[in-house]
């Protein structure tokens, strides 16, 4: 019986550690949104128009800081906006991979880690990135992974799936609407 209780305590501890405790994290470097592995469905725009709209979203965190206030919604002070890494990844985003099936695809751990490994801010500390999983215009829903990670080791310390309802005129504003709705309703 003692072994069983010890086993439960160890399992609970591992599960807690795997999700990570980010309450002690006060400062982050924000990397924006990475769309490089996003699954697309129901979009009728041309691949070039989709890519162009997606590539402009991260700039909203700079030009419309008050609306897309990461510090306010995530309750973490943003030290630097390190958008260069995700902007570079988003250049490899292929809007040609529009899915013909209305299904939600979850990125696996290795895909998530591969994205995290590309992110660099040269400052150390903790990073925060949103990773786009699904942009589904038919369902008017977008899903993202909210990921906190250790910038030195690239270890993911917290990851949670969340969704937001898109809205707005034009490709950039439509999908940026899903990000805004996600962050303003964010809860750990």
The 8 nearest C-alpha neighbors of each residue, nearest first, counted from 0:
[[1, 3, 2, 4, 5, 6, 7, 8],
 [2, 0, 4, 3, 5, 6, 7, 8],
 [3, 1, 5, 0, 4, 6, 7, 8],
 [2, 4, 6, 0, 1, 5, 7, 8],
 [5, 3, 7, 1, 6, 2, 8, 0],
 [6, 4, 2, 8, 3, 7, 1, 9],
 [5, 7, 3, 9, 4, 8, 2, 10],
 [8, 6, 10, 4, 5, 9, 11, 3],
 [7, 9, 5, 11, 6, 10, 12, 4],
 [8, 10, 12, 6, 7, 11, 13, 5],
 [11, 9, 7, 13, 12, 8, 6, 14],
 [10, 12, 14, 8, 9, 13, 7, 15],
 [13, 11, 9, 15, 10, 14, 16, 8],
 [14, 12, 16, 10, 15, 11, 17, 9],
 [13, 15, 17, 11, 16, 12, 10, 18],
 [14, 16, 12, 18, 13, 17, 19, 11],
 [15, 17, 19, 13, 18, 14, 12, 20],
 [18, 16, 14, 19, 15, 13, 156, 157],
 [19, 17, 157, 16, 15, 156, 14, 158],
 [20, 18, 16, 156, 157, 17, 15, 21],
 [19, 21, 22, 18, 16, 23, 156, 157],
 [20, 22, 24, 23, 19, 157, 156, 147],
 [21, 23, 24, 20, 25, 19, 75, 74],
 [22, 24, 21, 25, 20, 26, 75, 19],
 [25, 23, 21, 22, 26, 75, 27, 125],
 [24, 26, 75, 23, 76, 27, 22, 74],
 [27, 25, 76, 75, 77, 24, 78, 125],
 [28, 26, 125, 77, 126, 78, 29, 76],
 [27, 29, 126, 79, 78, 77, 80, 127],
 [28, 30, 80, 127, 81, 31, 126, 27],
 [29, 31, 81, 82, 128, 127, 80, 85],
 [32, 30, 128, 57, 82, 29, 129, 85],
 [31, 33, 129, 130, 128, 34, 57, 85],
 [32, 34, 130, 85, 35, 131, 89, 129],
 [35, 33, 131, 37, 89, 36, 92, 130],
 [34, 36, 92, 89, 33, 88, 37, 91],
 [37, 35, 34, 38, 132, 92, 131, 33],
 [38, 36, 132, 34, 131, 133, 35, 39],
 [37, 39, 133, 132, 134, 36, 40, 104],
 [40, 38, 97, 134, 98, 133, 135, 37],
 [39, 41, 135, 98, 42, 97, 101, 136],
 [40, 42, 136, 137, 135, 43, 39, 101],
 [43, 41, 40, 44, 136, 39, 97, 135],
 [42, 44, 41, 45, 46, 40, 136, 49],
 [45, 43, 42, 48, 49, 46, 47, 170],
 [44, 46, 48, 47, 49, 43, 94, 42],
 [47, 45, 94, 49, 48, 95, 50, 44],
 [46, 48, 50, 45, 49, 51, 94, 44],
 [49, 47, 51, 45, 50, 46, 52, 44],
 [50, 48, 46, 52, 47, 51, 53, 45],
 [51, 49, 53, 47, 52, 48, 94, 54],
 [50, 52, 48, 54, 49, 53, 47, 55],
 [53, 51, 171, 170, 49, 55, 50, 54],
 [52, 54, 50, 55, 56, 51, 171, 49],
 [53, 55, 51, 52, 56, 50, 89, 86],
 [56, 54, 53, 52, 57, 58, 171, 51],
 [55, 57, 58, 53, 59, 54, 171, 175],
 [58, 56, 59, 31, 60, 55, 32, 82],
 [59, 57, 60, 61, 56, 55, 62, 63],
 [60, 58, 62, 63, 61, 57, 56, 64],
 [59, 61, 64, 58, 67, 63, 57, 62],
 [62, 60, 59, 64, 58, 63, 57, 80],
 [61, 63, 59, 64, 60, 58, 65, 67],
 [64, 62, 59, 65, 66, 61, 60, 67],
 [65, 63, 60, 67, 61, 68, 66, 62],
 [64, 66, 68, 63, 67, 60, 62, 61],
 [65, 67, 64, 68, 63, 179, 60, 59],
 [68, 66, 64, 60, 65, 69, 63, 179],
 [67, 69, 65, 64, 71, 70, 66, 72],
 [68, 70, 72, 71, 73, 67, 77, 182],
 [71, 69, 75, 76, 74, 68, 73, 72],
 [70, 72, 74, 68, 69, 73, 75, 76],
 [71, 73, 69, 74, 70, 183, 182, 68],
 [74, 72, 75, 70, 69, 71, 185, 182],
 [75, 73, 70, 71, 72, 76, 69, 25],
 [76, 74, 70, 25, 26, 73, 77, 27],
 [77, 75, 26, 70, 25, 78, 27, 74],
 [76, 78, 27, 28, 79, 26, 70, 75],
 [77, 79, 28, 27, 76, 26, 80, 29],
 [80, 78, 28, 77, 81, 29, 27, 120],
 [79, 81, 29, 82, 28, 30, 78, 77],
 [82, 80, 30, 83, 120, 29, 79, 28],
 [81, 83, 30, 85, 84, 31, 80, 86],
 [82, 84, 86, 85, 81, 87, 30, 119],
 [85, 83, 87, 118, 86, 82, 88, 119],
 [84, 86, 88, 33, 87, 82, 83, 89],
 [85, 87, 89, 83, 84, 88, 82, 90],
 [86, 88, 84, 90, 85, 89, 83, 91],
 [89, 87, 85, 90, 86, 91, 35, 84],
 [90, 88, 92, 86, 91, 35, 87, 34],
 [89, 91, 87, 88, 92, 86, 54, 35],
 [92, 90, 89, 88, 35, 93, 87, 34],
 [93, 91, 35, 89, 90, 34, 94, 50],
 [94, 92, 95, 96, 91, 50, 35, 46],
 [93, 95, 46, 96, 50, 49, 97, 92],
 [94, 96, 93, 97, 46, 45, 47, 92],
 [97, 95, 94, 93, 98, 39, 38, 46],
 [98, 96, 39, 95, 40, 94, 99, 38],
 [97, 99, 40, 100, 39, 96, 38, 101],
 [98, 100, 97, 101, 40, 41, 39, 102],
 [101, 99, 98, 102, 40, 103, 97, 41],
 [102, 100, 40, 99, 103, 98, 135, 41],
 [103, 101, 100, 104, 40, 98, 135, 133],
 [104, 102, 133, 105, 101, 38, 132, 135],
 [103, 105, 102, 106, 133, 38, 132, 37],
 [106, 104, 107, 132, 103, 133, 38, 142],
 [107, 105, 110, 104, 111, 132, 108, 36],
 [106, 108, 110, 109, 105, 111, 112, 104],
 [107, 109, 111, 110, 112, 106, 113, 105],
 [108, 110, 112, 111, 107, 113, 106, 114],
 [111, 109, 113, 107, 112, 108, 106, 114],
 [110, 112, 108, 114, 113, 109, 115, 107],
 [111, 113, 115, 109, 114, 110, 108, 116],
 [112, 114, 110, 116, 111, 115, 109, 117],
 [115, 113, 111, 112, 117, 116, 110, 118],
 [116, 114, 112, 117, 118, 113, 111, 153],
 [115, 117, 113, 114, 118, 112, 153, 119],
 [118, 116, 114, 115, 119, 84, 113, 88],
 [119, 117, 84, 115, 116, 114, 120, 85],
 [118, 120, 121, 84, 117, 150, 81, 116],
 [119, 121, 122, 81, 118, 123, 28, 150],
 [122, 120, 119, 123, 150, 151, 81, 124],
 [121, 123, 120, 124, 150, 119, 28, 79],
 [124, 122, 150, 151, 121, 125, 120, 149],
 [123, 125, 150, 149, 122, 126, 151, 27],
 [126, 124, 149, 27, 150, 148, 28, 123],
 [125, 127, 28, 27, 148, 147, 29, 150],
 [126, 128, 147, 29, 146, 30, 28, 27],
 [129, 127, 30, 146, 31, 32, 29, 145],
 [128, 130, 32, 145, 144, 31, 143, 146],
 [131, 129, 33, 144, 143, 32, 34, 128],
 [130, 132, 143, 34, 37, 33, 133, 142],
 [133, 131, 37, 143, 142, 38, 130, 105],
 [134, 132, 38, 142, 37, 141, 39, 135],
 [133, 135, 141, 39, 38, 136, 40, 140],
 [134, 136, 40, 140, 137, 138, 141, 139],
 [135, 137, 139, 41, 138, 42, 40, 134],
 [138, 136, 41, 139, 135, 40, 42, 140],
 [137, 139, 140, 136, 135, 41, 141, 101],
 [140, 138, 136, 137, 164, 135, 165, 141],
 [141, 139, 164, 138, 135, 163, 165, 134],
 [140, 142, 134, 133, 162, 163, 135, 177],
 [143, 141, 162, 133, 132, 161, 131, 163],
 [144, 142, 131, 132, 130, 161, 160, 162],
 [143, 145, 160, 130, 159, 129, 146, 161],
 [144, 146, 129, 159, 158, 128, 160, 143],
 [145, 147, 158, 128, 127, 157, 144, 129],
 [148, 146, 127, 157, 126, 156, 155, 158],
 [149, 147, 155, 156, 126, 154, 125, 153],
 [148, 150, 125, 153, 154, 151, 152, 124],
 [149, 151, 153, 123, 125, 124, 152, 126],
 [150, 152, 149, 123, 153, 124, 154, 125],
 [151, 153, 154, 149, 150, 148, 155, 116],
 [154, 152, 150, 149, 151, 148, 116, 155],
 [155, 153, 152, 149, 148, 156, 150, 151],
 [156, 154, 148, 157, 147, 153, 149, 146],
 [155, 157, 19, 148, 147, 154, 18, 149],
 [158, 156, 147, 18, 19, 146, 155, 148],
 [157, 159, 146, 145, 147, 144, 18, 160],
 [158, 160, 145, 144, 161, 146, 157, 187],
 [161, 159, 144, 143, 145, 142, 158, 162],
 [162, 160, 143, 142, 144, 159, 181, 163],
 [163, 161, 142, 141, 181, 143, 140, 164],
 [162, 164, 177, 181, 180, 141, 140, 178],
 [163, 165, 177, 140, 139, 180, 141, 166],
 [166, 164, 177, 176, 174, 173, 139, 140],
 [167, 165, 173, 176, 164, 177, 174, 172],
 [166, 168, 173, 172, 176, 169, 165, 174],
 [167, 169, 172, 173, 170, 166, 171, 174],
 [170, 168, 172, 171, 173, 167, 52, 174],
 [169, 171, 52, 173, 172, 174, 49, 168],
 [172, 170, 52, 173, 169, 174, 53, 56],
 [171, 173, 175, 167, 169, 174, 170, 168],
 [172, 174, 167, 166, 170, 176, 165, 175],
 [175, 173, 176, 177, 165, 172, 171, 170],
 [174, 176, 172, 178, 177, 173, 171, 56],
 [177, 175, 165, 166, 179, 174, 173, 178],
 [178, 176, 165, 163, 164, 180, 174, 175],
 [179, 177, 181, 175, 176, 180, 163, 182],
 [178, 180, 176, 182, 181, 177, 183, 175],
 [181, 179, 163, 177, 183, 178, 182, 176],
 [182, 180, 163, 178, 179, 184, 183, 162],
 [181, 183, 185, 179, 184, 180, 72, 178],
 [182, 184, 180, 185, 181, 72, 179, 67],
 [185, 183, 182, 181, 180, 186, 72, 179],
 [186, 184, 182, 183, 181, 72, 187, 73],
 [185, 187, 184, 73, 182, 72, 183, 181],
 [186, 185, 159, 73, 21, 22, 157, 158]]
